[in-house]
Amino acid sequence: MANTTILLREDVEHVGGRGEIVKVKAGYARNYLLPHGFATLATKGNVKQIEQERAALLKKAAIERATAEAQREQMENISLAFERKSGEQGHLFGSVTSMDIADALKAKGYEIDRRKIVLKDAIKETGEFTVNVKLHREVTLVVPVTVTAEGGEVAPKEEKKAKAEEVKVEAPVVEETVEESVETTEEAEEEAA
């Protein structure tokens, strides 16, 4: 496979940070990075220009990191609470997504892009969770999120486990009644024969 040397103009996950000169697959550079403006080619003709840009980009990245750290310190004590309709065992009718978290942060006066909110899967049950917000490539803020049922109740995990155990206790009783009914049916068939 052919590789291409490029200068990254933006942070690209799993590739590198802004200002770095990296080698990537030619197709990835040609089809994604270059057309979207995330990178430029590092050819012999523009190496000097790239070095100047790289120095400027590194300075810009240092300023952005300092700004992100100041923002993290400012947002350290923030916590979010959501009220959603839920079932008996705390399962939500719907979910809390990164868009909901971004809207809640915006309501508190912090403009955060929803793509910077690291949420593997949407939150689909009541409880307390932590969500990571990437303010910068090297600066992450941990935000506590509480999801409650519409009445304001948080079903603790112990209650959920207890309810699940109750369901498990009921299941064998149902199986015994099915087995008894099968035996009764078999006895009735033997008597009829």
N, C-alpha and C positions, 0 to 999 in steps of 0.2 A: 504494500500500500504506500502511496505517495504522501509525504508529509509536507506541510507548508509552515513557514515561520511568519508569525504575525505579531503585531503590537496590539494589546487589548486596550480599547478606549473606555470600556465599562467593566465592572466586575461580572464575571461569568462563572456560575457555580460549576465546580469540578474541573475548571480549566485554569483559572487564575484571576488575579486582581488587576484593577486598572493600572496601566503603565508597565505591566510585565510583558516581556518578549517570550513567547512560547511557541512550541511546535504542536500543530494539530493536524488531523487528517485533512487532506486537500478538499474533499467533498464537503466536510463540515464547515470549513472556512468559506468555500465558494458559495454554498447554498444557504448558510445561516448567518455566520458571523459578519461577513463583509456586507451583504445586502441590508442587514439591520443596523449597520453602523457600530457594531460592538467592537470591531477591530479594523486595522489596515494592514496591508501586506508589508513585510519587512524585506524589501529588496535592496540591492547594493546602491541603487540610485538615491534612495531616500533614507539611508541609515542615519545621516547627520540630522535630518529633520525629525526622524523618529526619536533620536536621543534627546533633542530639545523638547519635543512633545512629552517624552517620558519623564523628564525632569519636572515639567510643568504639571503633569498628571500626578506625580508623586507628591508635590506640594499641595495640590488640590485635595488629594486623598488624606493627607495629614490634617488639613483644616476640617474636612468632613468628619474625620474620626474624633477630633476634639469637640466638634459640635454635637456629634452623636453621644459622646460620653457626658457632656453637659445636659443633654436632653434626658439621658438615662437617670442621672442624679435627680433631675427635676421630677421625673415620673416614677421614682422608686416606690412611693407609698400609694400608688394608684391600685385600685382593685375594681373589678367589674361584677355586676350582679344582673342576672337575667331571670325573668319570670315567664314560664312557658306552660302550656297545657300539657298534662302528663297523665299516664295511666296509673293504676294502683301500685305497681312495683317501681315507679319512678322513671319509666320509659317515656320519652317525650313524643308528642305528636308533632313531628317536625324535628328540627335540630338547631343548634347554635353553630354558625359557620364563621369563617374568617371575615366575611363581609359584615356580619352582625357585630363582631368585635371591633372592626374598623369604625363602624357607625357609632358604637358606644364611646370609643376613644375620641371621635370627632365631637360628640356631644359634650365631652369633658374638656374640649379645647385643644386636642392633640390631633393633628392631621397626619395619619400614618397610612401608607399604601397597603391595601389588603394583601398584596403579594409578599409583603415583609412579615406577615403574621404566619408563624410556623405552626400549623395545625394539621397533623397527619390525617385525621379523620374528623368529620364534624362531631360535635358533642351531642349525644342522643339520649342522655339520661340525666337525672338530677344528681347534684353532688357538688363537690369542690374540685376544681381542676387548676392546673397551671398551664399557661400558654406563653411560648417564647415569641418575642417580637425582635426581629433583626433590624436594629437601627442603622447598623453599618456592618461591613463584612466581619469585623472583629469585635463588635459591641452588640450584646444581646441583653434585652430586658425581659425579666420573668414577671408576668402579670397573673395574679390569682383571679380566677373566674369562679363565681358561685352561680349555679343554676338551680332555681327552685320551682316547685309546682305553682300553679296559678294562685293558690291560697297563701303562698309564702312559705310553704313547708319544704324542707330539704329532707328527702328520704335517706337517712344514713345508710351506709353500706352494710352495717350489721342487720338492719331491718330487712334490707333486700335479701341478704343471705338467709335470714330466718324465714322469710316468705318462700324462698326457693326451696328450703328444706321442708316446709309444710307441704308444698306441692309434691316433693319427692316421697313424703310419707303417704300421701293419698294415693299415689300411683300403684303400689303393690296391692292395696286393698281392692282397687279396680280390677287388677289382673286376677286376684283370687276369685272375685265374683264371676269373671269370664270363665275361669277354669271350672268353677262349680256348675255354671250353666252348661258347659260342654259335657261334664260328667252326667248331669241330670238328663241331658238330651240323649246321651249314649245309653243310659239305663232305660229310658223310655223306648228306645229303638229295640233293645234286647227284649223287653217285656212284650212288645208288639210282635216280635218275630216268633 
